[in-house]
Amino acid sequence: KPGEELAKVLGEPLPEDALVPKAYRGLTRVIMPTVRSSAATGESLSLKVIIQAGKSPRQALVQWRPIGAGKFNKVPLHHQARGVYSAQLPPEAAQGTAFEYNVWVIDADGKPAFFPPSAPAINQTVVVTPERTS
């Protein structure tokens, strides 16, 4: 509404560069609305990821491994709606005492984006807690 009111005052439509863009024009961003820092032994961890980008990414996945050990296992991110993606880490991820993961995205222009932003050098850590017994 303010744009319409301003156009009336000016007596002509606003120039294109004064309008709010309909598409995102910034750098690709990977956002985790909820970051888990712990999981129960054998829990299958569900992740929700928002990829803010002007175009759909070429590739989007989650990489996980036991903390500091060996090669990463890969799980694809599945598109849900608009920029929302999801992945399910298998129960094997939550074995031992801790694991680490990162979200790895290659945008439409071939540029990488990560969560956490420090990945792959420093990843998100999840501490595995023992199962509770009644």
Disulfide bonds with the S-S distance in Angstrom:
none
